[in-house]
């Protein structure tokens, strides 16, 4: 592994960022830690183009950390719907409440204190501290790992904690003594625009001269990470109960897929649903199935819509829905204002 001279490396990166980097993103025009934090959480596992609209809508509804802390979680999840990785939204809400309760509504200025807040990892804490408070501290998100492992020719397996710690040490060694904001943004921009996972643009990279991966001619082999996520497949039937223009939704468990969101009751098969619904008044209708692709799971869902007669007695309805004690009736408008999985939001909106 070859380590570039830190001063020369950072100088080239800072100069490139000022000339060719990104400067127009809304969270780049502020040193407000609330806005920078919000953008950092949204950008985890999500592309900038997708985040832009969500970011603006969030700020319109929750202009500061106190407004977010005071909001019901359902409203936070509803605004998040479609971004995926819903644990980010729950942690966002918990973090806002912690900032208000434990820090008087002011984000801590040190990365070590920021990292102690819910949902803020070491790299996110460092980004907030660098951009908002000028702290000289390294970040190591996915894009930056790719840039640094290629530049350094770092062969360590990042699936191993010890190797990731080594990379953190190298990242810290490369930090400049000034202009930390431009340097940090430069690393992010380089990974997002030139040092791509596939087909990187090595010929126009500002740090190409010292890059080991370019010299070896195999940049796509970095970073090394042997432990791969195993994809699974799952299939369920969704039961969409309707009565008097309302929908029966159940709250999902606090852990697992779509944790805490409102969704439809699930069955393992159409046979299981048929047995449960035997003798129900009203009529059922099979809707087109679809496969929802999650990070680790291909989930095939078969919606079955069942509409009860409008004049059906309340007591009879209650006996049926008692099978789902976490459920309640929603109007369409109420449901769409709540935290729903994106496929259900689309289904109800049709």
C-alpha positions in Angstrom: 0.0 0.0 0.0 1.3 3.4 -1.0 0.4 6.5 1.0 0.2 9.9 -0.8 1.9 12.9 0.7 -1.0 14.5 2.7 -0.3 18.1 1.9 -0.1 17.6 -1.8 -3.1 15.2 -1.8 -5.4 17.6 0.1 -4.2 20.6 -2.0 -5.1 19.0 -5.3 -8.5 17.8 -3.9 -9.4 21.2 -2.4 -8.4 23.0 -5.6 -10.5 20.6 -7.7 -13.5 20.9 -5.4 -13.5 24.7 -5.7 -13.2 24.6 -9.5 -15.3 21.6 -10.4 -17.1 20.3 -7.3 -20.7 20.6 -6.4 -21.7 24.0 -4.9 -25.5 24.4 -5.6 -27.0 21.8 -3.4 -29.4 23.4 -0.8 -27.5 22.0 2.2 -24.2 23.4 1.0 -25.5 27.0 1.4 -25.8 26.8 5.2 -23.8 26.1 8.3 -26.9 25.2 10.3 -26.3 21.8 11.8 -30.0 20.9 11.7 -30.1 21.3 7.9 -26.7 19.6 7.4 -27.7 16.7 9.7 -31.0 16.3 7.9 -29.3 16.1 4.5 -26.6 13.6 5.8 -29.3 11.2 7.1 -31.4 11.5 3.9 -28.4 10.9 1.7 -27.5 7.6 3.4 -28.3 4.9 0.8 -30.2 7.4 -1.4 -29.2 9.4 -4.4 -29.1 13.2 -4.4 -31.8 13.6 -7.1 -34.2 11.7 -4.9 -33.4 13.5 -1.7 -33.9 17.0 -3.1 -37.7 17.0 -3.0 -37.9 15.3 0.4 -35.4 17.7 1.9 -37.4 20.8 0.9 -40.7 19.2 2.0 -39.2 18.3 5.4 -37.9 21.8 6.0 -41.3 23.3 5.0 -43.0 21.2 7.7 -40.2 21.0 10.2 -38.1 24.2 9.8 -36.0 23.5 12.9 -35.1 20.7 15.4 -37.8 21.8 17.9 -40.5 21.5 15.3 -39.3 18.0 14.3 -39.0 16.9 18.0 -42.6 18.0 18.7 -44.2 16.3 15.7 -46.0 12.9 16.0 -43.9 10.0 14.7 -46.6 9.1 12.2 -46.3 12.5 10.6 -42.5 12.1 10.3 -42.9 8.7 8.7 -45.6 10.0 6.3 -43.2 12.6 5.0 -40.5 10.0 4.7 -42.6 7.6 2.8 -40.9 6.5 -0.4 -37.3 7.2 0.8 -37.0 3.7 2.3 -34.8 2.6 5.2 -37.5 3.8 7.6 -35.2 3.3 10.6 -33.5 6.5 9.5 -36.8 8.4 10.0 -37.4 6.9 13.4 -33.9 7.7 14.5 -34.2 11.2 13.0 -37.2 11.8 15.2 -35.5 10.3 18.3 -32.4 12.4 17.7 -34.3 15.6 17.4 -36.0 14.8 20.7 -32.6 14.1 22.3 -31.2 17.4 21.0 -34.1 19.3 22.5 -34.2 17.4 25.8 -30.5 17.0 26.5 -28.9 19.9 24.6 -31.5 22.7 24.9 -32.3 22.5 21.1 -28.6 23.1 20.1 -26.6 20.5 18.3 -23.3 19.7 20.1 -20.3 21.1 18.3 -17.9 18.2 18.7 -18.1 15.1 16.5 -17.7 12.8 19.6 -20.8 14.3 21.2 -22.7 14.2 17.9 -21.9 10.5 17.5 -23.6 9.8 20.8 -27.0 11.0 19.5 -29.5 8.4 18.1 -28.9 7.5 14.5 -25.7 9.5 14.0 -22.7 7.4 13.3 -19.0 8.4 13.3 -18.9 9.5 9.7 -22.2 11.5 9.8 -21.0 13.1 13.1 -17.7 14.1 11.5 -19.4 15.6 8.4 -21.7 17.8 10.6 -18.7 18.9 12.7 -16.5 19.6 9.7 -19.1 21.5 7.7 -20.8 23.4 10.5 -18.0 23.9 13.1 -14.8 23.5 11.1 -13.6 20.5 13.2 -10.6 18.7 11.7 -12.0 15.2 11.6 -12.2 12.5 9.0 -15.3 11.1 7.3 -15.7 7.7 5.9 -19.0 7.1 4.1 -19.3 4.7 1.2 -18.1 7.1 -1.5 -15.1 8.2 0.6 -14.2 4.6 1.4 -14.1 3.9 -2.4 -11.9 7.0 -3.1 -9.4 6.3 -0.3 -9.0 2.5 -0.8 -8.3 3.2 -4.5 -5.8 6.0 -3.8 -4.0 4.1 -1.1 -4.3 0.6 -2.8 -5.8 -0.5 0.5 -6.3 -4.3 0.3 -7.8 -4.7 3.8 -11.2 -6.4 3.9 -13.6 -3.8 5.1 -15.9 -6.6 6.3 -13.4 -6.9 9.2 -13.7 -4.3 11.9 -9.9 -4.2 12.4 -9.4 -3.3 8.7 -12.0 -0.5 8.8 -10.2 0.9 11.9 -7.0 0.9 9.8 -8.7 2.9 7.0 -10.0 5.4 9.6 -6.4 5.9 10.7 -5.3 6.5 7.1 -8.2 8.9 6.5 -7.2 10.9 9.6 -3.5 11.0 8.5 -4.5 12.6 5.2 -6.5 15.5 6.8 -5.3 19.0 5.9 -4.7 21.6 8.6 -7.0 24.1 7.0 -9.9 24.3 4.6 -11.4 21.2 6.1 -14.9 22.0 4.6 -13.7 22.1 1.0 -11.5 19.0 1.6 -14.4 17.0 3.1 -16.8 18.1 0.3 -14.1 17.3 -2.3 -13.9 13.7 -1.1 -17.7 13.4 -1.3 -17.9 15.0 -4.7 -15.0 12.9 -6.1 -16.7 9.7 -5.1 -20.1 10.8 -6.3 -19.0 12.2 -9.7 -15.7 10.7 -10.9 -14.5 7.8 -8.7 -17.6 5.7 -9.5 -18.1 2.1 -8.4 -18.2 1.1 -12.1 -16.4 2.8 -15.0 -14.6 5.5 -12.9 -13.3 8.6 -14.8 -9.6 8.1 -13.9 -8.3 10.3 -16.8 -9.8 13.5 -15.3 -9.4 12.7 -11.6 -7.4 15.3 -9.7 -5.6 12.7 -7.6 -4.9 10.3 -10.4 -1.1 10.7 -10.3 -0.8 9.2 -6.8 -3.6 6.7 -7.1 -2.5 3.1 -6.7 -5.6 1.6 -8.2 -5.2 3.6 -11.4 -1.6 2.6 -11.7 -2.6 -1.1 -11.2 -5.3 -0.7 -13.8 -8.0 -2.3 -11.7 -9.9 0.4 -9.7 -13.1 -1.6 -9.7 -11.6 -4.1 -7.3 -11.6 -1.6 -4.5 -12.8 -1.5 -1.8 -12.4 -5.1 -0.7 -15.4 -6.4 1.2 -15.9 -10.1 1.2 -19.1 -10.4 3.3 -22.0 -9.9 0.9 -25.6 -9.4 1.8 -27.7 -12.5 1.1 -30.9 -11.7 -0.7 -34.0 -13.5 0.2 -37.4 -13.9 -1.3 -40.8 -13.7 0.4 -44.4 -14.0 -0.7 -47.5 -12.8 1.1 -51.2 -11.9 0.5 -52.3 -8.4 1.6 -55.8 -8.1 2.9 -57.3 -4.7 2.1 -60.5 -4.4 4.2 -62.9 -1.5 3.4 -66.1 -0.4 5.1 -68.0 2.8 4.7 -65.2 4.4 2.8 -62.6 3.5 5.4 -59.6 1.2 5.4 -58.5 -1.2 8.2 -54.7 -0.8 8.8 -52.5 -2.5 11.3 -49.3 -1.1 12.8 -46.3 -3.2 12.1 -43.9 -4.4 14.8 -41.2 -2.1 16.1 -38.5 -4.1 14.4 -38.3 -5.8 11.0 -39.4 -4.6 7.5 -41.4 -1.3 7.6 -41.1 -1.3 11.4 -43.7 0.9 13.0 -45.5 1.8 9.8 -49.2 1.3 9.1 -49.9 -1.4 6.6 -52.4 -4.1 5.6 -52.9 -7.4 7.4 -50.8 -10.2 5.8 -51.4 -13.9 5.1 -49.0 -16.5 4.1 -51.2 -17.8 1.2 -54.6 -17.3 -0.5 -55.7 -20.5 1.2 -55.0 -19.1 4.6 -56.9 -15.9 3.7 -59.8 -18.0 2.4 -60.0 -19.9 5.6 -60.0 -16.8 7.7 -62.6 -15.0 5.6 -65.1 -17.8 5.2 -68.6 -16.6 5.9 -67.7 -12.9 5.7 -70.4 -10.7 4.2 -69.4 -8.6 1.2 -67.2 -9.4 -1.7 -63.6 -9.9 -2.4 -61.5 -8.9 -5.4 -58.0 -10.0 -6.4 -55.8 -7.1 -7.5 -52.6 -7.4 -9.6 -49.7 -8.7 -7.6 -46.3 -7.0 -7.6 -42.7 -7.5 -6.2 -41.3 -4.8 -4.0 -37.5 -4.8 -4.0 -35.8 -4.1 -0.6 -32.1 -4.0 0.2 -32.0 -7.7 1.3 -35.4 -9.0 0.1 -37.6 -9.4 -3.0 -41.1 -9.3 -1.5 -44.0 -10.4 -3.7 -47.4 -9.2 -2.5 -50.8 -10.2 -3.7 -53.5 -7.6 -2.7 -57.0 -8.9 -2.0 -59.6 -6.2 -1.6 -62.6 -7.0 0.5 -65.5 -4.6 0.8 -68.0 -5.0 3.6 -71.6 -3.9 3.1 -72.1 -0.3 4.2 -75.1 -1.3 6.4 -73.2 -4.1 8.1 -73.6 -3.9 12.0 -70.7 -2.4 14.0 -70.5 -5.4 16.3 -70.1 -7.8 13.4 -67.3 -5.7 12.0 -65.6 -5.6 15.4 -65.6 -9.4 15.7 -63.9 -9.7 12.4 -61.2 -7.1 12.9 -60.5 -8.2 16.5 -58.0 -10.6 14.8 -55.7 -7.6 14.4 -55.5 -5.8 17.8 -53.0 -3.3 16.6 -55.3 -2.1 13.8 -57.8 0.7 13.4 -60.0 2.3 10.7 -58.6 5.1 8.6 -60.2 7.4 6.1 -58.2 7.6 2.8 -57.1 11.1 3.8 -56.0 10.0 7.3 -54.1 7.1 5.9 -52.2 9.1 3.4 -51.1 11.5 6.2 -49.8 8.6 8.2 -46.6 6.6 7.9 -47.3 4.1 5.1 -45.0 1.9 3.0 -44.7 3.3 -0.4 -46.5 0.5 -2.2 -49.5 0.9 0.1 -49.5 4.6 -0.4 -49.6 4.1 -4.1 -52.4 1.5 -3.8 -54.6 3.7 -1.6 -54.1 6.7 -3.9 -55.4 4.9 -7.0 
